[in-house]
Amino acid sequence: MTLEAYTNPDFTWLQKLLFLGMALLGLAICLFLIYGGVTMFAKGGSRRQRKEYSHERFHYLVHLFYEMLISATSVMSFACAYVVLNHIYSLVRGGNGTGYFRDFATIWEEWKDFILLLLICLSCVLNTILDKFIIPLRRINRDQKAAVRMLAMFYAIIILLYLNIIGDESEYSPVMMYYLGLMVGRFVYFDASFRDFVTAIKNVFLRLPLLILGMTFAGLLCYAGFSLGYLLERNYFIVGIFYTHLFILVAVFIIRISHILELIVKLPKHREEPDDEETLDFD
């Protein structure tokens, strides 16, 4: 039960750089598709106004896309941690492991639900650290981030359902129930009106193209990773999926910090970097 049991020791640094290059290429294609869609549907006003609007909306949608990838990775970190911890517990119960591992098994049996809740809280903290400090996203406000984070839970539920269908050996039901509970709580809370419910449904529906794009991107990258032997099936598919999302985050970090998008798709000077309170609203 070492770290190598959940990683691929043969995944060399050269292969990691190649995989990162694939993530960067895939992310670039996604951004190109977003730009193409925004340009295609831009209408009204003069040519200059359409250009300014499409450029502003492009950067707004890109930040939403980044937020979804960040949130999905944070959510997957919780699911992956649960699978690994549960696997260790199963090994200890089967007679493998001594000392600290047996102590862990006892704690897991008695405090499992509280540990899962703690993991969810830690994933939320990780999400905030990522989108606030490491990959700052200033073009979307708190409500927009909340809507995309809810979409990321749906993203994770789809992945877990798929893993159950293909017969991965781990049990994901407790994790999915937590996510479903959080999603239901986001849609229906004690003082919510029917109008609030409809608004939440509308926000999710409007962002479905980002969900489809993100899942297609991550799915193809995962497929490439498993096919090339960078990711190992014996380590559970969800571990490989989580590794893939880490590479995607590194690609997002590189593109965001380099400001290459701002150089290619230029914004009007008064919109180059809005303040935290002056976020764009295209909903």
Steps between C-alpha positions, in 0.01 A plus 500: 500500500746760380456798273631295208198270541283784364740647245688379196875482575567463124335836426823689422549875505523506121165323478354742754613793287346334195174446688506862614551603138193298406305675776613840372404408144159374610439813707601720205248318279227553762578871518494523120156334496373744763630794295343360185164459671507849648596657167232306316219617728615861542241732348367854509676836487798596289786269410717655769227458764449136402874441524526661844197311626623165363846553652356590840261205492779267389713584804194473724419151367865396522503590870179301548667207321809532718281510811321184394832318447631624835180400680492160327859432608421602858196274504697214346764543770237414761374199303854375437596541866192304602583214261862479618406513870228242451741277311754519783223417746399195292860377492536537875170319560629223274799444727754728333660782692610551857559779750378834371288338229301301756447819699383666181253215434349548846464875449352446152235261635388735776543840337459428129208741445677784678818434300300519176349829612847630586626398154214694339590809704866464404406472132304827532802667663722366222258638241511846660879503523532400135255749346585784737879490531668246270280545191318826578170538313385860531250515214233296676330581827415284799156395373638401161771293667239330719293403195803354323607312813160336507553401137835348603317274747280381215822448302637277779174306536505414128857371533414289805194354328715409201757332725223294658375397156840384375546300819780674687553311827443794735168600654403853412144504638584696821687763301220536246243533780702784653521677164130448428417638843711807438340554158147464636591738780622751242176475302251475788581670832268590785421858391516444124215615280387338177664788316834423668464137394428596138795739500734226627374260232546769235858574609592133479332457160679804354836356604443147370719561190793570734428175684492301175817668377684440828396137526596432139841661553569312824359174360723503192805589709422217745459258211838605361662464843369146554572397140861618515556333837554826687205416725442151641162327514606291800516818711126558448383715212409788728863542608604535136212742437614713793860502370368610161316793658819603678674526163203699368533741793869549428410579138237752618754656736757540219254663261343722767825623651663558160211732397535365148125519444496871580772549238315301232142605578543857617250676722404869503738684733227580753426127532850359514485395867173577683494550872355229722175696529484578128452155356333459163149355490388337176229276648 
